[in-house]
């Protein structure tokens, strides 16, 4: 139960959504800091030169992988926005369809 001091939205669902956004922002910040630290360390050790990562132009194969990862991320976000089903089990239909798509045919 959230205390009224931190119940900014007066709605449990909105509060949970806000909590989720804060958590994602925090996770993104940590990941970003780690990537920048890793790049700085690689430059310091002479593995990369400053700016080399920004200047990288992916090969066609690498671009295909990067595009697929981007598309999968956008698909996951859009799935949440477009989910259907009752609140007790949102995304049930999408979850079951995903399981069917990933499992080999079982003779049903």
C-alpha positions as CSV (number, residue, x, y, z in Angstrom):
1,X,0.0,0.0,0.0
2,X,1.4,3.4,-1.0
3,X,1.3,6.1,1.5
4,X,-0.6,9.2,0.5
5,X,2.6,11.2,0.6
6,X,3.8,9.4,-2.5
7,X,0.4,8.8,-4.1
8,X,0.8,11.6,-6.7
9,X,-1.9,10.3,-9.1
10,X,-4.6,9.1,-6.8
11,X,-4.9,6.1,-9.1
12,X,-3.2,2.8,-8.5
13,X,-2.8,2.0,-12.2
14,X,-1.3,5.4,-13.0
15,X,1.0,5.1,-10.0
16,X,2.2,1.7,-11.2
17,X,2.8,3.0,-14.7
18,X,4.8,5.9,-13.3
19,X,6.8,3.4,-11.1
20,X,7.5,1.4,-14.3
21,X,8.7,4.4,-16.2
22,X,11.0,5.4,-13.3
23,X,12.4,1.9,-13.2
24,X,13.0,1.8,-16.9
25,X,14.6,5.2,-16.8
26,X,16.9,4.1,-14.0
27,X,17.8,0.9,-15.8
28,X,18.5,2.9,-19.0
29,X,20.7,5.3,-17.1
30,X,22.8,2.4,-15.6
31,X,23.1,0.7,-19.0
32,X,24.1,4.0,-20.7
33,X,26.7,4.7,-18.0
34,X,28.2,1.2,-18.4
35,X,28.4,1.6,-22.2
36,X,30.1,5.0,-21.9
37,X,32.5,3.6,-19.3
38,X,33.3,0.6,-21.4
39,X,34.0,2.8,-24.4
40,X,36.2,5.1,-22.3
41,X,38.1,2.0,-21.0
42,X,38.6,0.7,-24.5
43,X,39.9,4.1,-25.6
44,X,42.2,4.3,-22.6
45,X,43.6,0.8,-23.3
46,X,44.2,1.7,-27.0
47,X,41.6,-0.8,-28.3
48,X,39.6,2.1,-29.8
49,X,40.4,5.6,-30.7
50,X,38.2,8.5,-29.4
51,X,35.1,8.8,-31.6
52,X,35.7,5.5,-33.4
53,X,32.5,4.0,-32.0
54,X,30.5,7.0,-33.2
55,X,32.0,6.7,-36.7
56,X,31.3,3.0,-37.0
57,X,29.3,2.1,-40.1
58,X,27.8,-1.3,-39.8
59,X,28.2,-3.9,-42.5
60,X,25.1,-5.1,-44.3
61,X,25.0,-8.2,-42.1
62,X,25.5,-6.1,-38.9
63,X,22.8,-3.7,-40.0
64,X,20.4,-6.6,-40.5
65,X,21.0,-7.7,-36.9
66,X,20.7,-4.2,-35.5
67,X,17.5,-3.5,-37.5
68,X,16.0,-6.9,-36.3
69,X,16.9,-6.0,-32.6
70,X,15.3,-2.5,-33.1
71,X,12.2,-4.0,-34.7
72,X,11.8,-6.6,-31.9
73,X,12.1,-3.9,-29.2
74,X,9.5,-1.7,-30.9
75,X,7.3,-4.8,-31.3
76,X,7.5,-5.5,-27.6
77,X,6.6,-1.9,-26.7
78,X,3.7,-1.8,-29.2
79,X,2.4,-5.1,-27.9
80,X,2.0,-3.5,-24.4
81,X,0.2,-0.5,-25.9
82,X,-2.1,-2.7,-28.0
83,X,-2.7,-5.5,-25.6
84,X,-6.1,-6.8,-25.1
85,X,-7.8,-9.1,-22.6
86,X,-9.0,-8.5,-19.0
87,X,-6.8,-6.7,-16.5
88,X,-6.3,-9.9,-14.5
89,X,-4.3,-11.4,-17.4
90,X,-3.4,-8.8,-20.0
91,X,-1.6,-10.0,-23.0
92,X,-2.9,-13.6,-22.5
93,X,-3.9,-13.9,-26.2
94,X,-0.6,-12.5,-27.3
95,X,1.3,-14.7,-24.8
96,X,-0.4,-17.9,-26.0
97,X,0.1,-16.9,-29.7
98,X,3.8,-16.4,-29.0
99,X,4.1,-19.8,-27.3
100,X,2.3,-21.5,-30.2
101,X,4.7,-19.8,-32.7
102,X,7.8,-20.9,-30.7
103,X,6.8,-24.5,-30.0
104,X,7.1,-27.2,-32.7
105,X,3.8,-28.5,-34.0
106,X,2.5,-31.0,-31.5
107,X,-0.1,-32.7,-33.6
108,X,-3.0,-30.7,-32.3
